[in-house]
């Protein structure tokens, strides 16, 4: 178990924000991977679907990493440092990768690492800051990440348009920049004191994260209801994802620079403008209605992407809304554990978030890929939007009754 030293909060916040800043450029270029595969490597629908599905699916595996390197067992340094290094290693081999499946594998390892450290980071923030400040710290980190993610592709995409395959060298350069986080992390984690580990640790079952998560959902119906809202909204977004490269490249025929303007810049603008608003409302609003509003933004974003086949500007408006949605989603998802467990270890709640992201990632992209290949991208987008609308309805219908359970817990 971690113990906070005096005056630790300021150092944690500074380190947290610096790590986000150093990782943001690599995160930004990875967000364009589906378009890189489609444009430069002629990836198939199967490969695009696999890429989309892998990002949330590896979240299930990352829960085992988090469970093994449990913060209550004194392994937090191995958790965060190990996952950070693991996620960066494949980026240095991009100049030698000619097979799309190798890039899909590198993508999966990077996002596995990003998910794996999340419960530990949220626990560090929870023990270092009062609840009223937690959303502010997390929102500042997310804001830095997405503002940098919005601006950086605008700088590099003209090079990617002018110099074919230049992305092969951009990835290892940005991997080296992200690697600069490691000394900061070592300094931060060495400043925390850990209680002595149990000399006789319990044997862990391979199904332990799943069993513990299921038990927690049964014990906390309010938390289960919160997850159901997120599951519907996230499933709708996952159904949409395999259709995006086809719509943006085949129907709209956008260059890398135009893709960066829509996907990165517009999304970043929506994220940056609304993050302070979401952060100020998180602890003042019924958490279930808060999540309902997030899923409503998701439904509207998908609808505008559908209209972009007829109105080109719709794609830019869609991603502004998508960024607004993502700002609220990031906060409520990352701080879901501390919100539902303000006085106890929140990492097990965050781990449930991660596992359910993986489960819907196993379902949504496959469903979206099948719908796109058989019935067309328009049908897939409509069904994705309906899932989000259902999540919106869940957030309002019955949310007051569940909120009473949340207050009693």
C-alpha positions, 0 to 999 in steps of 0.5 A: 500500500502506498503512503504519501510523503509531505508536499507530494501533491505538487510534485505528482501533478507536475510529473503527471502533466509532463508525462502527458506532454512528452507522450502526446505526439506519439499518441497523436500519430498513433491515432492516425494508424487506421488511415496510414494502413488504408492509404499506404499499405492498402489494408483490408477491411479485416485488418482495419477491423482488427486494428479498431478491435485491438485497442479496447480488447487489450484492455482486458489483458492489461487488467491482468498486468494491473492485477499482478502489479497491484498497488497493494502489493508494493509493485507500483514502480514495476507497473508503471515503468515496465508498461511504459517501456514495453509500449515504446519498444515496437516504435523503434522497429517501424522502419523495418515493418512492411506487413500491416499486421506488424503495425497492428501488433505494435499498435496493440502493445502501445495501447495495452501499456497505456491502459495498464498503468491507468489504475495505478495513476488514478490511485496515486492521484486519489491518495494525493489530492482531495476529491474536489481537486482530482477532476481538475488534475486529470482534466489538465493532463487530458487537456495537454494530451489532446491539445498537443494531439490536435496541433502535432498532426497538422505539423507532420501531415504535410510531410506525410503527404509530400514524402511517401512512407515518411511516417516510418521514421516519425514513429521512432523519433516520437518514441524517443521523445516519449521515452524521456518520461522514464527519468521523471517517473523514476523520480516520482515513484521513488518519492512514494513510500510503500508499506512492506509487502505481505510475506505470504502473498495469495496465489492469483487465479487467471480469472481473478480480475474477471471474478473480482469485477463481477463480484463488485458489479453485483455488490454495487448496483449503482456502479453496474448501472454506471457501467451499462451507460458507458457500455452502450455509448462505447459500443456505438462508437466501436461500431462506427470505427471500422467505417471511418477510413472508407468514408474519409478516404473513399467517399471524401478523398481527404489527404493526410493534412485534411484528415489531421484537420478533421480528426486531430485539430477539430477534435482537439478544439472541441476537447480543449474548449469543453474540458474546463466545463466538464471538469467543473460539473463532474462532482456537481452533477448526478454522475448518471445524467452526466454520462447520459449527456456524454453519450448524447454527444456521441450519438450526434457526432455519429449522425454528422459523420453520416451526413458528411457523405452529402455535406463535406463540412459535416465531418469537421463539425462531427469531430468537434462534437466528438472532441467535446464528447471525449472530454467528458468521457475521459473525466468520468471514465478515469475518475469513475473509480475514485467517485464510487470508492472515495475512501477505499482502494479505487484501483479495482473499480478502475480495473472494471472500467478497463475490462469492460472497455475490452469486452465491448471492444471484442464486440463492437468493431466486429459488428461494425466491420460485418455491417460495413462489409455487408450492408454498407457504412451508412447502416453501420453508422445508424446502428452505432448512433442508436446504441449511443441513444440507448445509453443516453436514455439509460442515463435519464430513465431510472437514474434518480433511483440508482443515485439514491443507492450511490449516495448510500454506498 
